[in-house]
Amino acid sequence: MSSTAILVAGHAIVRDLSNYQDDKAWHLLDFQRGEPPKYVEHIRRAVTEAAADPQSILIFSGGATRRDAGPRSESLSYWLLAEHLQWFGHPEVAQRSYLEEFARDSFENLLFGICRYREVRGQDPEHVTLVSWAFKQQRFENLHRQAIGWPRERFRYIGPNDPEDLSQAQRAEEKARAQYLADPYSLGPEFQAKKSERNPFRRQHGYRTSCPEWFSVDKPWHMF
């Protein structure tokens, strides 16, 4: 069986599900203030997409990126929030929802998300649908997809919304895209320092074992 992997890129970690719309309920960086309702919409849209395709698998991607949040991952936060909101009226999606708890950046959201699908289904998906910020579409759709060699016709991007301060986000995104253009596989020291910072609990994925085709020695990222 092979179908669609619906990947959701995580952005933050929740601490209080009962007050999930409020900034105080999340571990946020300063620039993320006011964003939690936007994250909820990312989750809702992904759940809706999964409900419309019974053969799909929904994968929340994002590691335990904040020491002050403890060893709780972004992906677990999103799954728990979907559960708290009763899967937006689609409870059946819970049985097809999984966590990818090791991604430390957007490149890994895509690559590791595909590998997590492979762990679950035993083969690559036929199609990938990725849900994240609208302003990040070019980064995912062109840079990351092309870097890992995923076919354009088998990739779909959904950007439900943008942060309120879109101009600031776009300025940061221009810088990020330039960095990925110079270092498509995020192998350089600047990316590696950021990955290390976003892995405070020093967790290590097992995709080299469970997803060997994507981590063979001919892949530039095989030592991630």
N, C-alpha and C positions, 0 to 999 in steps of 0.2 A: 504494500500500500504506500503510495506516495501522493502528496497533494501540496497544499500551501502551508508554509510557515508564516504565521502572523507574528511579527516581532515588535515589541514595544520597548523603546529605549527609555530606561529609567533616568530620573534626574535628581531625586532627593529621597530622603528616608523619613517615614512618618513615625511619630511617637505617641500620638493620641488619636485613635480612630474616631472617637466620639465627637471630636471637634475638627474634623479633617479639612474643613474649608479655611481654617484660620492658620496664619503663619506660625503661631505658637505651637501648633500641633505637629510641626515638622522641624527637622534639622536642616536649616537653610543657610546658604551663603548670602552675603548682603545683596548681591544682584538678583537673587531669587525671591525677594520679598514680593508678595502678592501673586505668586505663580501657582500655589496649590490648586485652585479651581481649574486651572489650565491642565494640570496633570490629570485631574479627574476626567476631563474631557478626552484626553489621550486614551485613558483606560476604557472609558465608555465606548469610544469609537472602535477600538480594537475588539472589545467583546461583541459589539454589534456585527462587525465583520466576521468574526468566528461563528456567531449564531447563524449567519446567512450561508455558511459553507460548512456543512457537517463533517466533511473530510479533513478540515483544516486542524492545525494545532496552534494554540495561542501560547506564546512564550514571552514572559516578562524578563528583560535582560538588564542586569546592573548589579554590581558587587556591593560588598560591605565597605563603602568608600569613606566613612566618617568615624574616626575613633570615638568622638563624643557621642555617637549614636549607638556604640557597642557593636557587637557582631551581627547586626541586623542589616540585611541587604536592601538595596533599592528595589530589586525584583520581588522580594518577599513583601515589602511595603505595598507595592502595587497589587499583588495577589490578595493580600489581606484586605485592602481597601475595596477591591472588587467583591470579595466575599461579604464585607460589611454592608455594601450597597446591593446585596442580593443579586449580583451579576446583572444589574440593570434589567431585570425581568427575564434573563436568559440563564437560569440555573444550570442548564445542561452543559453550558460551556465550561463549568468548573472541572468536569471530568476530562476535558481536553486542554487543560491549562497547566503549564509547567514553568519552572524557574530556571533561569540561566544566571548563576550567582557569581560570575567571575569577571565580567566585562568591566574595564576601567575607563573606556573612552568609546567614542562613536564607531571607530574602526572595529573594535572588538564586539560592540553590540551586534554588528552585522555578521562578522566571521564566527564568533562564538555562538550566536543564535542559530546559524545553520548547523553547527556542530551539535548543539543541544537537540535539534530536531533529529539529527542522525542517531543520536543516542536513544531517542524515544522510538523512532520508526525503523531504524536499521538501514536507512538509505537517505540520500539527499532529497529535499523537497523538489517538487516540480516547479513551484513558484514561491517567491518570497514577497510578502507585503510588509513594509516597515512603517511604523507609526511614530512620529516625533514632531518637533516644531516645524512649522511651514518654512521658516527661514533657513532650515538646514537641508532642504531638499537637494540642492545642487551638491552638497558635500556627500550625502549618502548615495544619491542617484548616479552621480558621475564619478566622483573621486573614489569612494570606498568600493562601490560595486565594480568599477573597472579595475581597481587594484587587486581584488581577489579573483577577478576573472569570471564574475557571474554574468550570464547573458542578459542584455538589456530587455529583451522581450519576455523574460521570466521574472522581472522585478517591477514592483509597483510601490509607489510612495504615497503615504497619506499624511498630510500636515494639517491637523484640525484647527490650529490656532497659532498665535504668536504671543510673546510677552507684551505687556503694555508698553514698555519702553523699547519699541521695535528698532529705533535708530541706533540705540546702544548695542542691541543684540546683533544688528547687521554689521556694525563696525567690528565687533569681536569676531563675527563669522568671517569677515574678509581676511582677518589675520589668521584665523584657523585654517581657512582654505589655502592660503599661501603657504602655511607650514606643511600641510598635507601634500601640496603640489611639489614641494621641495623634498619631502620625505613620505612617500605614499603609504609605506608600511609602518610608520611611526616607530622606526628603529633607532633614531638618533638620541643623543643625550637629553635633549629638552623633553621629548616625549617620554623617555624612560624615567626621568625624574618625576614627571607628572603621574605616570603609572604607579611608581613606587609610593608616592604620597597618597594615592587613591586605593592603596592596599595596606592599610595600617595593621591588619591582623595577619598579614603575610600568608594569605591563602593561595593555593596553587591548583589550577584546573587539571583535569585528566584527559584533555582532548587529544593529546599526542597518542594516547592508548585507544580511546574510544572512537576517534575520528582521524585515523592515521593518514588517509588520503589528503586531508586538508593540512596536515602537519608533517608531511614528508620533507626530507632534507632539501628538496629543490624549491620549497616554499621560503621566500625571504624571511617570513615571520616564524619559522618552525621552532625557534627557541623561546617564543613567548611563554 
